[in-house]
Amino acid sequence: MAIKQPDLTINISNHQSSLQIFKAAASNFISSLSGKMFTFGLGLMLLDETHSAISFGINMIISPIVGLLCLVPIGNLIDTYPHKTVLTGSLTARTLALILFAASINLFTATAKLIPIVLFLIIDAISTNINDTCYSAATHELVNAHNIQRLSSLTQSAISLSSILSPALGVGLYSLVGFSGFVILEIVATLASFGIMLTMKFHYHATNQFANSQHAPVTSHSQFAKFHSGLNYMRSRTMIKITILLSVILNFLYTAVTIGIPYILKDQLHTGNGPIGVLETGSAIGMLLGSLLLTLLPPTGQKRLFLKLIIPVLILDSQILLLGVLFMTSQSPTGYALLGSFIMEILAFALVILNITFQVYLQQTVPTKLLGRVVATLTTVNSSIMPIGTLMFTLIFQSTTHGGLVLIINGILLLGYTLLLLRPLNQAIHSEQP
């Protein structure tokens, strides 16, 4: 059965769309660059104070848990109230939390610093979740249908560029201004992003789905009932269900790459830190190139959707396998760095093409009134599996001296799983064609 397309009749000119895209990309670049440097500075400070291995992983534990616990209220909040109002409240709360964090962090010493850090990271995770989901749900209010792909691509380009710049800037700034300087920088960056968002025009539909939001009583029953309607919609979409089956396994097995690369290179191949940084840079460059490519290409809607989704997945699977093969061969540190960065560049290129293609597909096919709940659910499902993968692959890598073999097996498993889903995915796409 063909799906009903969302109403995209809001009148937004190409000039207005271009201006909105520029503002969204600038806001994303500022917040992503400062956020990545802040996380880096936080990890270094914690490592200096506590000498704990969890210093650089505490946010990876808190964010998925917060996302899971707040899934229902965040999804409902975004689909109930005007998106600009929600973003204003979220960014205000984050700014106040940063100010309180800056004022209180030096009142604690050693492991006691974890108290204000954990409290802030909880608020930060909630705010980031709201902001990311809200911007995704507000796509049709910011640009016209012709510019949806450009918006997604350029905002991803801004994030990728920040990933390239943040490691070097983070090291330099931490040596120059210390952690206190990072906190001040993050407050300034948050205020800058806040200011840009306030200048953006959110074009609400004439039949505003938020019209009666202030008069609806909020109860736990109504919260779950409202969210359940979003789940029912997702159950009715075979394409979304197939994609969840693919993305959950992909995210689970991909954690072997994020954990395995630094462990294999440094602890098993004894290459030092240099090649690790080169591979991370290659990954960031691949993401930037992929997002820029989609910015330059004209939007093609849902034409050849099957190929646009499955080819990046197959490339990703094969690159994980090749990465394992590289680590199983005898190379110099320079060889690992050069070949590994090339593989990671292709892998990240395919990954960003896949992510943006599916984001655009959702924004083109899911009714705006349901986008918040759908995006929040998909994001939470994908992120919640990663801590499990992190724990499992940490144990696996520590119990073997052949980490490359683990990546080879993962690549083969992913390739086999992808081939199993080829037919169901193709059938789902054809069944939902308008």
C-alpha positions in Angstrom: 0.0 0.0 0.0 1.4 3.4 -1.0 2.1 5.8 1.9 0.4 9.2 2.2 2.9 12.0 1.6 3.1 14.7 4.3 1.7 18.1 3.4 4.7 20.2 2.2 2.7 23.2 1.0 4.2 25.8 3.3 5.3 28.7 1.1 9.0 29.2 1.6 11.0 30.8 -1.2 14.4 29.5 -2.4 16.1 32.7 -1.1 14.5 32.2 2.3 15.6 28.6 2.3 19.2 29.5 1.4 19.3 32.0 4.3 17.9 29.4 6.7 20.4 26.8 5.5 23.3 29.2 6.1 22.1 30.0 9.6 21.6 26.3 10.5 25.0 25.4 9.2 26.7 28.2 11.1 24.9 27.3 14.3 25.8 23.6 13.9 29.4 24.4 13.2 29.7 26.6 16.3 27.9 24.3 18.7 29.6 21.1 17.3 33.1 22.6 17.3 32.8 24.0 20.8 31.0 20.9 22.1 33.7 18.5 20.8 36.5 20.6 22.3 34.6 20.9 25.6 34.2 17.1 25.8 37.9 16.7 25.0 38.8 19.2 27.7 36.5 17.5 30.2 38.1 14.2 29.5 41.6 15.6 30.1 40.6 17.3 33.3 39.0 14.2 34.7 42.0 12.1 33.7 44.3 14.6 35.6 42.0 14.6 38.6 40.9 11.0 38.9 43.4 9.0 36.8 40.4 6.9 35.8 40.0 5.1 32.4 36.4 6.2 32.3 37.4 9.8 31.9 36.8 9.9 28.2 33.8 7.5 28.2 31.5 8.9 30.8 29.4 10.9 28.3 29.1 7.7 26.1 27.4 6.0 29.1 25.2 8.9 30.2 23.8 10.0 26.8 22.2 6.7 25.8 20.7 6.1 29.2 19.2 9.7 29.3 17.9 9.2 25.7 16.1 6.0 26.7 14.6 7.4 29.9 13.5 10.7 28.2 12.3 9.1 24.9 8.5 9.5 25.6 8.5 13.1 27.0 10.9 14.4 24.4 9.1 13.0 21.4 5.8 14.2 22.7 7.2 17.7 23.6 8.5 18.3 20.1 5.3 17.2 18.4 3.1 19.2 20.9 4.6 22.7 21.1 6.0 25.2 18.5 9.6 24.1 17.7 11.1 27.5 18.2 9.6 27.7 21.7 11.0 24.3 22.5 14.5 25.2 21.2 14.4 28.5 23.2 13.6 26.6 26.5 16.2 23.9 25.8 19.0 26.4 25.0 18.1 28.6 28.0 18.3 25.6 30.3 21.7 24.5 28.9 23.1 28.0 29.2 22.0 28.2 32.9 23.4 24.7 33.5 26.8 25.8 32.0 26.9 28.9 34.2 26.1 26.8 37.4 28.6 24.2 36.3 31.3 26.8 35.9 30.5 28.3 39.3 30.5 25.0 41.2 33.2 22.7 39.5 36.1 24.1 41.5 34.2 23.5 44.8 34.9 19.8 44.3 38.2 17.9 44.2 39.4 14.5 42.8 36.6 12.0 42.2 34.1 14.3 43.9 34.2 16.4 40.7 32.1 13.6 39.1 29.1 15.0 41.1 28.7 18.3 39.2 30.0 16.7 36.0 27.4 13.9 35.9 24.6 16.4 36.8 25.6 18.7 34.0 26.1 15.9 31.5 22.5 14.7 32.2 21.1 18.2 31.5 23.4 18.5 28.5 22.2 15.1 27.1 18.6 16.1 27.5 19.2 19.5 25.8 21.2 18.0 22.9 18.6 15.3 22.4 15.8 17.9 22.2 17.8 20.2 19.9 18.8 17.6 17.4 15.3 16.0 17.3 13.6 19.4 17.2 15.6 20.6 14.2 14.9 17.4 12.3 11.2 17.7 13.0 11.2 21.4 12.0 12.8 20.8 8.5 9.6 21.7 6.7 9.3 24.9 8.7 12.8 26.1 7.7 13.2 25.2 4.0 11.0 24.2 1.1 10.9 20.7 -0.2 13.5 21.3 -2.9 16.1 22.3 -0.3 15.6 19.5 2.3 18.7 17.6 1.0 20.8 20.7 1.0 19.9 21.5 4.6 20.8 18.0 5.8 24.0 17.9 3.7 25.3 21.3 4.7 24.6 20.9 8.4 26.4 17.5 8.3 29.3 19.3 6.5 29.5 21.8 9.3 29.6 18.9 11.9 32.3 17.1 9.8 34.4 20.2 9.5 34.3 20.7 13.2 35.4 17.1 13.7 38.5 17.8 11.6 39.4 21.0 13.5 38.5 20.1 17.0 41.4 17.7 18.0 44.2 20.2 17.2 42.3 23.2 18.5 41.3 21.2 21.7 44.9 20.3 22.5 46.2 23.8 21.9 43.4 25.6 23.9 43.7 23.1 26.8 47.4 23.9 27.1 46.7 27.6 26.8 43.5 28.3 28.9 42.9 25.1 30.8 39.5 23.6 31.5 38.1 26.8 32.9 38.7 28.4 29.5 36.8 25.6 27.8 33.8 26.2 30.0 33.7 29.9 29.2 34.1 29.1 25.5 31.2 26.7 25.6 29.0 29.3 27.3 29.9 31.9 24.6 29.3 29.3 21.8 25.9 28.3 23.3 24.8 31.9 23.4 26.0 32.4 19.8 24.0 29.4 18.6 21.0 30.6 20.7 21.2 34.0 19.0 21.4 32.5 15.5 18.4 30.3 16.2 16.3 33.3 17.4 16.9 35.0 14.0 15.6 31.9 12.1 12.0 32.0 10.8 9.9 29.0 11.5 7.1 28.8 9.0 4.2 27.0 10.7 1.4 25.5 8.6 -1.9 27.3 8.4 -3.6 24.4 10.2 -1.1 24.6 13.1 -0.8 21.3 14.9 0.3 23.2 18.0 -2.8 25.3 18.2 -4.4 23.5 21.1 -1.2 22.4 22.8 -1.6 24.9 25.7 -5.1 23.7 26.6 -4.4 19.9 26.6 -3.9 18.5 30.1 -0.6 16.7 30.5 -0.9 13.3 32.3 1.3 10.2 32.3 -1.6 8.4 30.5 -1.9 11.1 27.8 1.9 11.1 27.4 2.1 7.4 26.7 -1.1 7.5 24.6 0.3 10.2 22.4 3.7 8.4 22.0 1.9 5.2 21.3 0.3 6.7 18.3 3.7 7.5 17.0 4.8 3.8 17.5 1.6 2.6 15.7 2.6 4.8 12.8 6.1 3.2 12.7 4.6 -0.3 12.9 2.5 0.6 9.8 5.6 1.5 7.9 7.4 -1.6 6.7 10.3 0.5 5.4 11.0 2.0 8.8 10.8 -1.5 10.5 13.3 -2.9 8.0 15.6 0.0 8.4 15.5 -0.4 12.2 16.5 -4.1 11.8 19.5 -3.0 9.6 20.6 0.0 11.6 20.5 -1.6 15.1 22.8 -4.5 13.9 25.0 -2.0 12.0 25.5 0.3 15.0 26.1 -2.7 17.3 28.8 -4.2 15.1 30.3 -0.8 14.2 31.2 -0.2 17.8 34.0 -2.7 17.1 35.6 -0.1 14.8 35.4 2.8 17.2 36.8 0.8 20.0 39.1 -1.5 18.0 41.1 1.1 16.0 42.9 2.8 19.0 43.2 -0.5 20.9 44.6 -2.5 18.0 47.0 0.2 16.8 48.4 1.2 20.2 48.2 -1.9 22.3 48.6 -4.7 19.8 50.5 -3.2 16.9 52.4 -0.7 19.1 52.3 2.1 16.6 51.8 5.0 19.1 49.2 7.7 18.9 50.1 9.1 15.5 48.3 6.7 13.2 45.2 6.8 15.5 44.9 10.6 14.8 45.5 10.1 11.1 42.7 7.5 10.9 40.3 9.8 12.8 41.2 12.7 10.4 40.6 10.4 7.4 37.2 9.5 8.8 36.3 13.2 9.3 37.4 14.1 5.8 35.3 11.3 4.4 32.2 12.6 6.2 32.9 16.1 4.9 33.3 14.9 1.3 30.2 12.8 1.4 28.0 15.6 2.8 29.5 18.2 0.4 28.7 15.8 -2.5 25.1 15.6 -1.6 25.0 19.4 -1.3 26.1 19.7 -4.9 23.9 17.0 -6.3 20.3 17.9 -7.3 17.7 16.3 -5.0 16.2 13.2 -6.6 13.5 12.5 -4.1 12.7 8.8 -3.7 14.0 7.7 -7.1 16.4 4.8 -7.0 16.1 4.8 -3.2 17.0 1.1 -2.9 20.4 1.7 -4.6 21.0 4.9 -2.6 20.6 3.0 0.6 22.0 -0.4 -0.1 25.2 0.6 -2.0 26.6 2.7 0.9 25.8 -0.2 3.3 27.7 -2.7 1.1 30.6 -0.3 0.9 30.6 0.1 4.6 30.6 -3.6 5.2 33.5 -4.2 2.8 35.6 -1.4 4.3 35.3 -2.9 7.8 36.5 -6.2 6.4 39.4 -4.5 4.6 40.4 -2.6 7.8 40.6 -6.0 9.6 42.8 -7.4 6.7 45.1 -4.3 7.0 45.6 -4.9 10.7 46.3 -8.6 10.1 49.1 -7.8 7.7 52.6 -6.6 8.5 52.9 -2.9 8.0 55.0 0.0 9.3 53.2 2.7 11.4 53.2 4.9 8.3 51.6 2.1 6.3 48.9 1.5 8.8 48.3 5.3 8.9 48.1 5.9 5.2 46.2 2.8 4.1 44.0 2.9 7.2 43.0 6.6 6.7 42.1 5.8 3.1 39.8 3.0 4.2 38.3 5.1 7.0 37.7 7.9 4.5 35.7 5.6 2.2 33.9 4.1 5.1 32.9 7.5 6.6 31.9 8.7 3.1 29.5 5.8 2.7 28.2 6.2 6.2 27.3 9.9 5.8 25.6 9.2 2.4 23.5 6.5 4.0 22.6 8.7 7.0 21.6 11.8 5.0 19.7 9.8 2.4 17.6 8.2 5.1 17.1 11.4 7.0 15.8 13.1 3.8 13.5 10.1 3.1 12.0 10.4 6.6 11.4 14.1 6.3 9.8 13.6 2.9 7.5 10.8 3.9 6.6 11.2 7.6 3.9 13.6 8.5 5.3 16.7 10.3 3.1 16.2 13.3 4.7 12.8 13.9 8.4 13.6 13.0 9.4 14.4 16.6 8.3 11.0 17.9 9.6 9.0 14.9 13.1 10.7 15.0 13.4 10.5 18.8 12.5 6.8 18.7 14.9 5.9 15.9 17.7 7.9 17.5 17.2 6.3 20.9 17.0 2.8 19.5 20.2 3.2 17.6 22.2 4.9 20.4 20.9 2.5 23.1 22.6 -0.5 21.5 26.0 1.1 21.5 26.8 0.8 25.2 26.1 -3.0 24.9 28.4 -3.2 21.9 31.1 -1.1 23.7 31.1 -3.5 26.7 31.1 -6.7 24.6 33.8 -5.6 22.1 36.0 -4.3 24.9 36.0 -7.7 26.5 36.5 -9.4 23.1 39.5 -7.2 22.1 41.1 -7.6 25.5 40.8 -11.4 25.3 42.6 -11.7 21.9 45.9 -10.7 20.3 44.4 -10.6 16.8 42.0 -7.6 16.8 42.1 -7.4 13.0 40.4 -10.8 12.9 37.5 -9.4 15.0 37.0 -6.7 12.4 37.2 -9.3 9.6 34.5 -11.4 11.2 32.4 -8.3 11.8 32.6 -7.3 8.2 31.6 -10.8 7.0 28.7 -10.9 9.5 27.5 -7.4 8.3 27.8 -8.4 4.7 25.8 -11.6 5.2 23.1 -9.7 7.2 22.9 -7.0 4.6 22.4 -9.6 1.8 19.6 -11.2 3.9 17.7 -7.9 4.0 18.1 -7.1 0.3 14.8 -8.6 -0.8 12.7 -7.4 2.2 14.1 -3.8 1.8 13.4 -3.7 -1.9 9.8 -5.0 -1.4 9.2 -2.5 1.4 10.4 0.4 -0.8 8.1 -0.7 -3.7 5.1 -1.3 -1.4 5.4 2.3 -0.1 5.8 4.1 -3.4 3.3 6.9 -3.8 
